Amino acid sequence: MKRTVLEKSFVAVMFVLVIIAFSFAERDTQKLFEKYNTKSTVETSKQKVEYTAEANPQTNIENRSARN
């Protein structure tokens, strides 16, 4: 009887420790996300810089023919 109570207590303590560890990990992840978020860090004086993935249409045609 004592063994089952001991095992249940051990499981409960481990569960609490896992919850604490994940809460610290989530908090650190949020800090890193805020630190390296490009929308909030890439700015010029008085205006935001928006990056687009546009390329020259001629370059796209050449790339298509090179693939075929």
C-alpha positions as MATLAB code, in Angstrom:
seq = 'MKRTVLEKSFVAVMFVLVIIAFSFAERDTQKLFEKYNTKSTVETSKQKVEYTAEANPQTNIENRSARN';
ca = [
       0.000    0.000    0.000;
       2.818    2.385    0.803;
       4.447    1.722   -2.545;
       1.412    2.865   -4.555;
       1.108    6.044   -2.489;
       4.822    6.694   -3.000;
       4.503    6.138   -6.744;
       1.489    8.446   -6.998;
       3.319   11.140   -5.064;
       6.360   10.737   -7.314;
       4.204   11.045  -10.436;
       2.506   14.156   -9.062;
       5.851   15.813   -8.268;
       7.234   14.927  -11.701;
       4.114   16.355  -13.365;
       4.514   19.653  -11.515;
       8.211   19.813  -12.443;
       7.407   19.219  -16.115;
       4.780   21.973  -16.086;
       7.292   24.377  -14.526;
       9.990   23.449  -17.051;
       7.634   23.971  -20.003;
       6.473   27.325  -18.671;
      10.100   28.509  -18.478;
      10.756   27.192  -21.984;
       7.698   28.979  -23.371;
       8.742   32.237  -21.731;
      12.254   31.959  -23.190;
      10.817   31.157  -26.612;
       8.665   34.285  -26.482;
      11.701   36.387  -25.529;
      13.705   34.995  -28.452;
      10.796   35.516  -30.838;
      10.501   39.154  -29.805;
      14.263   39.622  -30.098;
      14.605   38.163  -33.590;
      11.257   39.143  -35.092;
      12.143   40.860  -38.373;
       9.016   42.992  -38.529;
       9.879   44.734  -35.277;
      13.641   44.989  -35.804;
      13.931   45.954  -39.471;
      13.132   49.626  -39.595;
      14.713   52.735  -41.022;
      14.385   56.173  -39.606;
      10.662   57.031  -39.685;
       9.564   54.239  -42.052;
       9.358   50.490  -42.148;
      11.230   48.476  -44.717;
       9.120   45.778  -46.326;
      10.924   43.022  -48.132;
       9.346   41.404  -51.156;
      10.392   38.360  -53.103;
       9.926   39.953  -56.491;
      12.416   39.114  -59.208;
      13.017   40.301  -62.705;
      10.548   38.525  -65.086;
      13.355   37.862  -67.566;
      15.274   36.005  -64.857;
      12.256   33.791  -64.180;
      11.943   32.876  -67.864;
      15.627   31.967  -68.051;
      15.342   29.836  -64.930;
      12.343   27.961  -66.339;
      14.142   27.134  -69.569;
      17.208   26.011  -67.657;
      15.126   23.542  -65.653;
      13.541   21.935  -68.725;
];
